[in-house]
Amino acid sequence: MNLKEIEREALYLAESERAMLAQKLLISLDTPHEAEMEQEWLATARQRARDLDAGRVQPVPAEEVRRKAMTLLR
């Protein structure tokens, strides 16, 4: 199916369905690709490691983080 056919079919959808389709298409444009996300996570991890090594931040035990997260979710 080519773009013209998709467009023609989409215009026959109910207004609410067209709105949902439009939203999904717009979100797909703003979503970074997997490689971009991986690079961002890697950059963040490196920065956090530098902050730990320099003593700018203190590590928090995983159990404490989990406990706080569970409290916030209640």
PDB file as gemmi writes it, atoms N, CA and C in Angstrom:
CRYST1    1.000    1.000    1.000  90.00  90.00  90.00 P 1                      
ATOM      1  N   MET A   1       0.846  -1.165   0.000  1.00  0.00           N  
ATOM      2  CA  MET A   1       0.000   0.000   0.000  1.00  0.00           C  
ATOM      3  C   MET A   1       0.891   1.228   0.000  1.00  0.00           C  
ATOM      4  N   ASN A   2       0.633   2.178  -0.883  1.00  0.00           N  
ATOM      5  CA  ASN A   2       1.458   3.375  -0.926  1.00  0.00           C  
ATOM      6  C   ASN A   2       0.820   4.510  -0.112  1.00  0.00           C  
ATOM      7  N   LEU A   3       1.508   5.620  -0.029  1.00  0.00           N  
ATOM      8  CA  LEU A   3       1.071   6.741   0.793  1.00  0.00           C  
ATOM      9  C   LEU A   3      -0.306   7.259   0.390  1.00  0.00           C  
ATOM     10  N   LYS A   4      -0.557   7.400  -0.892  1.00  0.00           N  
ATOM     11  CA  LYS A   4      -1.860   7.898  -1.363  1.00  0.00           C  
ATOM     12  C   LYS A   4      -2.990   6.971  -0.940  1.00  0.00           C  
ATOM     13  N   GLU A   5      -2.761   5.682  -1.030  1.00  0.00           N  
ATOM     14  CA  GLU A   5      -3.791   4.709  -0.638  1.00  0.00           C  
ATOM     15  C   GLU A   5      -4.046   4.765   0.869  1.00  0.00           C  
ATOM     16  N   ILE A   6      -2.980   4.889   1.626  1.00  0.00           N  
ATOM     17  CA  ILE A   6      -3.120   4.988   3.076  1.00  0.00           C  
ATOM     18  C   ILE A   6      -3.890   6.252   3.445  1.00  0.00           C  
ATOM     19  N   GLU A   7      -3.525   7.346   2.804  1.00  0.00           N  
ATOM     20  CA  GLU A   7      -4.209   8.616   3.065  1.00  0.00           C  
ATOM     21  C   GLU A   7      -5.693   8.516   2.732  1.00  0.00           C  
ATOM     22  N   ARG A   8      -5.994   7.961   1.602  1.00  0.00           N  
ATOM     23  CA  ARG A   8      -7.391   7.829   1.168  1.00  0.00           C  
ATOM     24  C   ARG A   8      -8.180   6.978   2.167  1.00  0.00           C  
ATOM     25  N   GLU A   9      -7.605   5.854   2.594  1.00  0.00           N  
ATOM     26  CA  GLU A   9      -8.274   4.982   3.553  1.00  0.00           C  
ATOM     27  C   GLU A   9      -8.424   5.675   4.914  1.00  0.00           C  
ATOM     28  N   ALA A  10      -7.401   6.383   5.325  1.00  0.00           N  
ATOM     29  CA  ALA A  10      -7.431   7.048   6.627  1.00  0.00           C  
ATOM     30  C   ALA A  10      -8.529   8.109   6.681  1.00  0.00           C  
ATOM     31  N   LEU A  11      -8.762   8.772   5.589  1.00  0.00           N  
ATOM     32  CA  LEU A  11      -9.780   9.821   5.575  1.00  0.00           C  
ATOM     33  C   LEU A  11     -11.194   9.271   5.714  1.00  0.00           C  
ATOM     34  N   TYR A  12     -11.363   7.996   5.517  1.00  0.00           N  
ATOM     35  CA  TYR A  12     -12.672   7.362   5.697  1.00  0.00           C  
ATOM     36  C   TYR A  12     -12.912   6.910   7.140  1.00  0.00           C  
ATOM     37  N   LEU A  13     -11.891   7.006   7.968  1.00  0.00           N  
ATOM     38  CA  LEU A  13     -12.038   6.617   9.369  1.00  0.00           C  
ATOM     39  C   LEU A  13     -12.922   7.628  10.096  1.00  0.00           C  
ATOM     40  N   ALA A  14     -13.503   7.176  11.203  1.00  0.00           N  
ATOM     41  CA  ALA A  14     -14.261   8.087  12.057  1.00  0.00           C  
ATOM     42  C   ALA A  14     -13.309   9.141  12.627  1.00  0.00           C  
ATOM     43  N   GLU A  15     -13.871  10.261  13.015  1.00  0.00           N  
ATOM     44  CA  GLU A  15     -13.047  11.365  13.523  1.00  0.00           C  
ATOM     45  C   GLU A  15     -12.169  10.930  14.697  1.00  0.00           C  
ATOM     46  N   SER A  16     -12.727  10.174  15.627  1.00  0.00           N  
ATOM     47  CA  SER A  16     -11.945   9.738  16.788  1.00  0.00           C  
ATOM     48  C   SER A  16     -10.802   8.811  16.367  1.00  0.00           C  
ATOM     49  N   GLU A  17     -11.047   7.965  15.367  1.00  0.00           N  
ATOM     50  CA  GLU A  17      -9.992   7.066  14.878  1.00  0.00           C  
ATOM     51  C   GLU A  17      -8.906   7.847  14.161  1.00  0.00           C  
ATOM     52  N   ARG A  18      -9.304   8.877  13.395  1.00  0.00           N  
ATOM     53  CA  ARG A  18      -8.302   9.724  12.728  1.00  0.00           C  
ATOM     54  C   ARG A  18      -7.455  10.460  13.752  1.00  0.00           C  
ATOM     55  N   ALA A  19      -8.087  10.907  14.835  1.00  0.00           N  
ATOM     56  CA  ALA A  19      -7.351  11.600  15.895  1.00  0.00           C  
ATOM     57  C   ALA A  19      -6.332  10.669  16.538  1.00  0.00           C  
ATOM     58  N   MET A  20      -6.744   9.431  16.824  1.00  0.00           N  
ATOM     59  CA  MET A  20      -5.815   8.458  17.413  1.00  0.00           C  
ATOM     60  C   MET A  20      -4.666   8.157  16.456  1.00  0.00           C  
ATOM     61  N   LEU A  21      -4.972   8.011  15.184  1.00  0.00           N  
ATOM     62  CA  LEU A  21      -3.931   7.747  14.192  1.00  0.00           C  
ATOM     63  C   LEU A  21      -2.957   8.921  14.111  1.00  0.00           C  
ATOM     64  N   ALA A  22      -3.502  10.132  14.075  1.00  0.00           N  
ATOM     65  CA  ALA A  22      -2.648  11.326  14.013  1.00  0.00           C  
ATOM     66  C   ALA A  22      -1.735  11.394  15.227  1.00  0.00           C  
ATOM     67  N   GLN A  23      -2.281  11.111  16.408  1.00  0.00           N  
ATOM     68  CA  GLN A  23      -1.478  11.139  17.623  1.00  0.00           C  
ATOM     69  C   GLN A  23      -0.347  10.119  17.556  1.00  0.00           C  
ATOM     70  N   LYS A  24      -0.656   8.915  17.123  1.00  0.00           N  
ATOM     71  CA  LYS A  24       0.375   7.876  17.018  1.00  0.00           C  
ATOM     72  C   LYS A  24       1.460   8.265  16.023  1.00  0.00           C  
ATOM     73  N   LEU A  25       1.053   8.874  14.912  1.00  0.00           N  
ATOM     74  CA  LEU A  25       2.043   9.288  13.914  1.00  0.00           C  
ATOM     75  C   LEU A  25       2.943  10.397  14.456  1.00  0.00           C  
ATOM     76  N   LEU A  26       2.346  11.360  15.167  1.00  0.00           N  
ATOM     77  CA  LEU A  26       3.142  12.446  15.738  1.00  0.00           C  
ATOM     78  C   LEU A  26       4.103  11.931  16.803  1.00  0.00           C  
ATOM     79  N   ILE A  27       3.634  11.022  17.648  1.00  0.00           N  
ATOM     80  CA  ILE A  27       4.502  10.450  18.679  1.00  0.00           C  
ATOM     81  C   ILE A  27       5.662   9.704  18.036  1.00  0.00           C  
ATOM     82  N   SER A  28       5.395   9.027  16.927  1.00  0.00           N  
ATOM     83  CA  SER A  28       6.461   8.269  16.264  1.00  0.00           C  
ATOM     84  C   SER A  28       7.560   9.178  15.737  1.00  0.00           C  
ATOM     85  N   LEU A  29       7.223  10.435  15.451  1.00  0.00           N  
ATOM     86  CA  LEU A  29       8.226  11.377  14.968  1.00  0.00           C  
ATOM     87  C   LEU A  29       9.119  11.873  16.097  1.00  0.00           C  
ATOM     88  N   ASP A  30       8.579  11.924  17.316  1.00  0.00           N  
ATOM     89  CA  ASP A  30       9.321  12.438  18.458  1.00  0.00           C  
ATOM     90  C   ASP A  30      10.101  11.369  19.205  1.00  0.00           C  
ATOM     91  N   THR A  31       9.860  10.111  18.906  1.00  0.00           N  
ATOM     92  CA  THR A  31      10.512   9.019  19.622  1.00  0.00           C  
ATOM     93  C   THR A  31      11.913   8.791  19.064  1.00  0.00           C  
ATOM     94  N   PRO A  32      12.916   8.886  19.939  1.00  0.00           N  
ATOM     95  CA  PRO A  32      14.279   8.647  19.442  1.00  0.00           C  
ATOM     96  C   PRO A  32      14.473   7.184  19.040  1.00  0.00           C  
ATOM     97  N   HIS A  33      15.371   6.973  18.118  1.00  0.00           N  
ATOM     98  CA  HIS A  33      15.686   5.615  17.684  1.00  0.00           C  
ATOM     99  C   HIS A  33      16.450   4.900  18.791  1.00  0.00           C  
ATOM    100  N   GLU A  34      16.458   3.587  18.734  1.00  0.00           N  
ATOM    101  CA  GLU A  34      17.107   2.785  19.763  1.00  0.00           C  
ATOM    102  C   GLU A  34      18.584   3.155  19.913  1.00  0.00           C  
ATOM    103  N   ALA A  35      19.260   3.395  18.808  1.00  0.00           N  
ATOM    104  CA  ALA A  35      20.684   3.748  18.871  1.00  0.00           C  
ATOM    105  C   ALA A  35      20.870   5.078  19.593  1.00  0.00           C  
ATOM    106  N   GLU A  36      19.970   6.038  19.351  1.00  0.00           N  
ATOM    107  CA  GLU A  36      20.050   7.333  20.031  1.00  0.00           C  
ATOM    108  C   GLU A  36      19.845   7.166  21.531  1.00  0.00           C  
ATOM    109  N   MET A  37      18.857   6.361  21.907  1.00  0.00           N  
ATOM    110  CA  MET A  37      18.592   6.139  23.328  1.00  0.00           C  
ATOM    111  C   MET A  37      19.771   5.467  23.997  1.00  0.00           C  
ATOM    112  N   GLU A  38      20.372   4.507  23.301  1.00  0.00           N  
ATOM    113  CA  GLU A  38      21.523   3.806  23.861  1.00  0.00           C  
ATOM    114  C   GLU A  38      22.672   4.780  24.105  1.00  0.00           C  
ATOM    115  N   GLN A  39      22.918   5.671  23.151  1.00  0.00           N  
ATOM    116  CA  GLN A  39      23.992   6.655  23.296  1.00  0.00           C  
ATOM    117  C   GLN A  39      23.700   7.619  24.450  1.00  0.00           C  
ATOM    118  N   GLU A  40      22.443   8.028  24.594  1.00  0.00           N  
ATOM    119  CA  GLU A  40      22.071   8.929  25.687  1.00  0.00           C  
ATOM    120  C   GLU A  40      22.258   8.248  27.039  1.00  0.00           C  
ATOM    121  N   TRP A  41      21.846   6.968  27.152  1.00  0.00           N  
ATOM    122  CA  TRP A  41      22.021   6.238  28.401  1.00  0.00           C  
ATOM    123  C   TRP A  41      23.506   6.075  28.714  1.00  0.00           C  
ATOM    124  N   LEU A  42      24.299   5.792  27.701  1.00  0.00           N  
ATOM    125  CA  LEU A  42      25.733   5.621  27.907  1.00  0.00           C  
ATOM    126  C   LEU A  42      26.367   6.927  28.384  1.00  0.00           C  
ATOM    127  N   ALA A  43      25.988   8.040  27.773  1.00  0.00           N  
ATOM    128  CA  ALA A  43      26.521   9.340  28.183  1.00  0.00           C  
ATOM    129  C   ALA A  43      26.122   9.653  29.623  1.00  0.00           C  
ATOM    130  N   THR A  44      24.887   9.342  29.985  1.00  0.00           N  
ATOM    131  CA  THR A  44      24.415   9.572  31.353  1.00  0.00           C  
ATOM    132  C   THR A  44      25.186   8.701  32.338  1.00  0.00           C  
ATOM    133  N   ALA A  45      25.380   7.446  31.994  1.00  0.00           N  
ATOM    134  CA  ALA A  45      26.118   6.529  32.877  1.00  0.00           C  
ATOM    135  C   ALA A  45      27.554   7.010  33.078  1.00  0.00           C  
ATOM    136  N   ARG A  46      28.178   7.471  32.012  1.00  0.00           N  
ATOM    137  CA  ARG A  46      29.561   7.970  32.126  1.00  0.00           C  
ATOM    138  C   ARG A  46      29.617   9.203  33.023  1.00  0.00           C  
ATOM    139  N   GLN A  47      28.650  10.118  32.849  1.00  0.00           N  
ATOM    140  CA  GLN A  47      28.615  11.325  33.672  1.00  0.00           C  
ATOM    141  C   GLN A  47      28.397  10.964  35.137  1.00  0.00           C  
ATOM    142  N   ARG A  48      27.508  10.026  35.393  1.00  0.00           N  
ATOM    143  CA  ARG A  48      27.256   9.606  36.782  1.00  0.00           C  
ATOM    144  C   ARG A  48      28.486   8.956  37.389  1.00  0.00           C  
ATOM    145  N   ALA A  49      29.203   8.174  36.600  1.00  0.00           N  
ATOM    146  CA  ALA A  49      30.434   7.546  37.095  1.00  0.00           C  
ATOM    147  C   ALA A  49      31.470   8.617  37.431  1.00  0.00           C  
ATOM    148  N   ARG A  50      31.594   9.632  36.575  1.00  0.00           N  
ATOM    149  CA  ARG A  50      32.536  10.731  36.856  1.00  0.00           C  
ATOM    150  C   ARG A  50      32.139  11.462  38.142  1.00  0.00           C  
ATOM    151  N   ASP A  51      30.822  11.704  38.305  1.00  0.00           N  
ATOM    152  CA  ASP A  51      30.348  12.382  39.511  1.00  0.00           C  
ATOM    153  C   ASP A  51      30.658  11.567  40.764  1.00  0.00           C  
ATOM    154  N   LEU A  52      30.464  10.256  40.692  1.00  0.00           N  
ATOM    155  CA  LEU A  52      30.800   9.383  41.822  1.00  0.00           C  
ATOM    156  C   LEU A  52      32.296   9.415  42.111  1.00  0.00           C  
ATOM    157  N   ASP A  53      33.105   9.274  41.060  1.00  0.00           N  
ATOM    158  CA  ASP A  53      34.557   9.260  41.230  1.00  0.00           C  
ATOM    159  C   ASP A  53      35.074  10.566  41.814  1.00  0.00           C  
ATOM    160  N   ALA A  54      34.446  11.682  41.439  1.00  0.00           N  
ATOM    161  CA  ALA A  54      34.885  12.998  41.911  1.00  0.00           C  
ATOM    162  C   ALA A  54      34.304  13.331  43.288  1.00  0.00           C  
ATOM    163  N   GLY A  55      33.397  12.485  43.786  1.00  0.00           N  
ATOM    164  CA  GLY A  55      32.807  12.731  45.094  1.00  0.00           C  
ATOM    165  C   GLY A  55      31.704  13.785  45.078  1.00  0.00           C  
ATOM    166  N   ARG A  56      31.216  14.142  43.910  1.00  0.00           N  
ATOM    167  CA  ARG A  56      30.137  15.145  43.819  1.00  0.00           C  
ATOM    168  C   ARG A  56      28.793  14.574  44.267  1.00  0.00           C  
ATOM    169  N   VAL A  57      28.665  13.267  44.205  1.00  0.00           N  
ATOM    170  CA  VAL A  57      27.438  12.596  44.650  1.00  0.00           C  
ATOM    171  C   VAL A  57      27.837  11.375  45.464  1.00  0.00           C  
ATOM    172  N   GLN A  58      26.909  10.927  46.292  1.00  0.00           N  
ATOM    173  CA  GLN A  58      27.150   9.741  47.102  1.00  0.00           C  
ATOM    174  C   GLN A  58      26.258   8.612  46.599  1.00  0.00           C  
ATOM    175  N   PRO A  59      26.784   7.392  46.542  1.00  0.00           N  
ATOM    176  CA  PRO A  59      25.956   6.267  46.083  1.00  0.00           C  
ATOM    177  C   PRO A  59      24.841   5.974  47.090  1.00  0.00           C  
ATOM    178  N   VAL A  60      23.734   5.474  46.564  1.00  0.00           N  
ATOM    179  CA  VAL A  60      22.594   5.088  47.396  1.00  0.00           C  
ATOM    180  C   VAL A  60      22.375   3.601  47.168  1.00  0.00           C  
ATOM    181  N   PRO A  61      22.304   2.821  48.248  1.00  0.00           N  
ATOM    182  CA  PRO A  61      22.090   1.379  48.088  1.00  0.00           C  
ATOM    183  C   PRO A  61      20.786   1.086  47.344  1.00  0.00           C  
ATOM    184  N   ALA A  62      20.812   0.066  46.523  1.00  0.00           N  
ATOM    185  CA  ALA A  62      19.646  -0.297  45.706  1.00  0.00           C  
ATOM    186  C   ALA A  62      18.423  -0.567  46.564  1.00  0.00           C  
ATOM    187  N   GLU A  63      18.620  -1.201  47.714  1.00  0.00           N  
ATOM    188  CA  GLU A  63      17.490  -1.514  48.599  1.00  0.00           C  
ATOM    189  C   GLU A  63      16.813  -0.233  49.085  1.00  0.00           C  
ATOM    190  N   GLU A  64      17.591   0.779  49.375  1.00  0.00           N  
ATOM    191  CA  GLU A  64      17.023   2.060  49.818  1.00  0.00           C  
ATOM    192  C   GLU A  64      16.229   2.724  48.688  1.00  0.00           C  
ATOM    193  N   VAL A  65      16.760   2.668  47.491  1.00  0.00           N  
ATOM    194  CA  VAL A  65      16.055   3.221  46.333  1.00  0.00           C  
ATOM    195  C   VAL A  65      14.738   2.482  46.115  1.00  0.00           C  
ATOM    196  N   ARG A  66      14.775   1.162  46.198  1.00  0.00           N  
ATOM    197  CA  ARG A  66      13.568   0.354  46.026  1.00  0.00           C  
ATOM    198  C   ARG A  66      12.530   0.688  47.090  1.00  0.00           C  
ATOM    199  N   ARG A  67      12.971   0.817  48.333  1.00  0.00           N  
ATOM    200  CA  ARG A  67      12.065   1.128  49.434  1.00  0.00           C  
ATOM    201  C   ARG A  67      11.387   2.483  49.214  1.00  0.00           C  
ATOM    202  N   LYS A  68      12.164   3.491  48.800  1.00  0.00           N  
ATOM    203  CA  LYS A  68      11.604   4.812  48.545  1.00  0.00           C  
ATOM    204  C   LYS A  68      10.636   4.797  47.374  1.00  0.00           C  
ATOM    205  N   ALA A  69      10.986   4.050  46.335  1.00  0.00           N  
ATOM    206  CA  ALA A  69      10.108   3.955  45.160  1.00  0.00           C  
ATOM    207  C   ALA A  69       8.782   3.297  45.538  1.00  0.00           C  
ATOM    208  N   MET A  70       8.843   2.251  46.322  1.00  0.00           N  
ATOM    209  CA  MET A  70       7.622   1.555  46.738  1.00  0.00           C  
ATOM    210  C   MET A  70       6.752   2.470  47.597  1.00  0.00           C  
ATOM    211  N   THR A  71       7.362   3.282  48.433  1.00  0.00           N  
ATOM    212  CA  THR A  71       6.615   4.232  49.263  1.00  0.00           C  
ATOM    213  C   THR A  71       5.908   5.257  48.383  1.00  0.00           C  
ATOM    214  N   LEU A  72       6.581   5.730  47.357  1.00  0.00           N  
ATOM    215  CA  LEU A  72       5.975   6.720  46.444  1.00  0.00           C  
ATOM    216  C   LEU A  72       4.832   6.127  45.632  1.00  0.00           C  
ATOM    217  N   LEU A  73       4.900   4.843  45.340  1.00  0.00           N  
ATOM    218  CA  LEU A  73       3.866   4.193  44.533  1.00  0.00           C  
ATOM    219  C   LEU A  73       2.606   3.867  45.335  1.00  0.00           C  
ATOM    220  N   ARG A  74       2.681   3.938  46.631  1.00  0.00           N  
ATOM    221  CA  ARG A  74       1.513   3.615  47.477  1.00  0.00           C  
ATOM    222  C   ARG A  74       0.552   4.745  47.537  1.00  0.00           C  
TER     223      ARG A  74                                                      
END                                                                             
